[in-house]
Amino acid sequence: MLPGNSADLDPLTVIAIRQGTDKWGAHFYTPIYHSLLAPLRSKPVRLLEIGVGGYASKYLGGGSLAMWAEYFEHGQIFGIDLHEKQLDLGERVTIFQGSQDDRAFLERIVRQHGPFDVIIDDGSHIPVHVVASFQALFPSLVTGGLYIVEDTQTAYWASHDGTADGAATMSLARDILKGLNHREIAEVDPAYVAPAYAASIRSLRAYHNLLVFEKGDNTEPSDRSYDLRHPRAALALQSLAAAVGTSPTPRAVAFFTNFLIPMGRFDEALELVEWHLRLSPTSLDLLVAGYNVSASAGRFERANGYLRRALALAPDDRWLRGLTNAKL
Ligand SMILES: C[S@@+](CC[C@H](N)C(=O)[O-])C[C@H]1O[C@@H](n2cnc3c(N)ncnc32)[C@H](O)[C@@H]1O
């Protein structure tokens, strides 16, 4: 919801107005930033922003760095600009002079001051620079950290070497979206070579003129080649088993049996289904689970028995009637 009046503004936007950054007014980023960063506010956040502001002026700029220092009371704020800056923004703000496409320069900053919780690219907005900075800096984000690219409209502007298809900036966004789905693409295209960062892209959010890449584990198995050895899958199985062991609903039991089938634990699954059918004899979920487990185990007589019972309860269910025609 848009704020109705200035009294409804979020705290970051209020600070942005005071510190004079274009992140609010010319752009509308601060409410988005606040929605993403509020949980980190009291933490000793390390934030790196490319683009201090003020361009070639030594004494102008620094609005967003001052804003971040005020917002993150315990934060360490680092700024990068192509031009020399002499700004007194307090001892928690440090500025480095250099270009965002100078990999050695960026890596020096990372070595000396990384890792970072938040990295913002508000520098030249030249697409190849955006990509160069991402490649050099994304590895230095902590797990759970955010990498944000501002003013992506420039990717379409000829004045910034942009093109109608969004140039290298949007190509990066597309590659990241593909990287996010690297497990699924590998299922259908074994020749696909995922970029190195693919396993650590947790999410991609795209707003008007703003891209947000979240770093985090992206190694979950595809559901087409489910792997119970994966820690997240193992945790899911463990939590489902625990719930089934305490006070499960028939639907929860039926769902749980889906995990026992690929492990070949057919007898255990059928025992569970039978036990719960005694308590809930009219549960369609349990009858269909019984059908699935039996059919997967090749016990077709038994599968048909469950199906007959299910059809007696729901004779008009077209999907169930379709199962009768399926080759058992
Ligand atoms: C839009 S301003 C930054 C505004 C500031 N972040 C704020 O929100 O208040 C962009 C800045 O990026 C700097 N810049 C331009 N090209 C750069 C490059 N290649 N590397 C680093 N900084 C660059 C400019 O000098 C300028 O000060």
The ligand as a Tripos MOL2 file, in Angstrom:
@<TRIPOS>MOLECULE
LIG
   27    29     1     0     0
SMALL
NO_CHARGES

@<TRIPOS>ATOM
      1 C1         23.8570    8.4250   -8.5350 C.3       1 LIG1
      2 S1         25.3690    8.8570   -7.8250 S.3       1 LIG1
      3 C2         25.3150    8.0080   -6.2830 C.3       1 LIG1
      4 C3         24.2890    8.5420   -5.3360 C.3       1 LIG1
      5 C4         24.3510    8.0050   -3.9480 C.3       1 LIG1
      6 N1         24.5180    6.5850   -3.9050 N.3       1 LIG1
      7 C5         23.0940    8.3560   -3.2010 C.2       1 LIG1
      8 O1         22.1250    7.5420   -3.2260 O.co2     1 LIG1
      9 O2         23.0470    9.3930   -2.5780 O.co2     1 LIG1
     10 C6         26.5140    7.9480   -8.7540 C.3       1 LIG1
     11 C7         27.9610    8.0950   -8.3270 C.3       1 LIG1
     12 O3         28.6780    7.0430   -8.9600 O.3       1 LIG1
     13 C8         29.9790    7.5260   -9.2600 C.3       1 LIG1
     14 N2         30.5580    6.7070  -10.3490 N.ar      1 LIG1
     15 C9         30.4180    6.8670  -11.6820 C.ar      1 LIG1
     16 N3         31.1420    5.9510  -12.3510 N.ar      1 LIG1
     17 C10        31.7250    5.1850  -11.4270 C.ar      1 LIG1
     18 C11        32.6020    4.0700  -11.4860 C.ar      1 LIG1
     19 N4         33.0100    3.5590  -12.6510 N.pl3     1 LIG1
     20 N5         33.0340    3.5180  -10.3250 N.ar      1 LIG1
     21 C12        32.6290    4.0300   -9.1370 C.ar      1 LIG1
     22 N6         31.8150    5.1040   -9.0250 N.ar      1 LIG1
     23 C13        31.3750    5.6660  -10.1470 C.ar      1 LIG1
     24 C14        29.7600    8.9740   -9.6430 C.3       1 LIG1
     25 O4         30.9470    9.7180   -9.4650 O.3       1 LIG1
     26 C15        28.6330    9.3900   -8.7170 C.3       1 LIG1
     27 O5         29.1330   10.0720   -7.5870 O.3       1 LIG1
@<TRIPOS>BOND
     1     1     2 1
     2     2     3 1
     3     2    10 1
     4     3     4 1
     5     4     5 1
     6     5     6 1
     7     5     7 1
     8     7     8 2
     9     7     9 1
    10    10    11 1
    11    11    12 1
    12    11    26 1
    13    12    13 1
    14    13    14 1
    15    13    24 1
    16    14    15 ar
    17    14    23 ar
    18    15    16 ar
    19    16    17 ar
    20    17    18 ar
    21    17    23 ar
    22    18    19 1
    23    18    20 ar
    24    20    21 ar
    25    21    22 ar
    26    22    23 ar
    27    24    25 1
    28    24    26 1
    29    26    27 1
@<TRIPOS>SUBSTRUCTURE
     1 LIG1         1 GROUP 0 **** ****
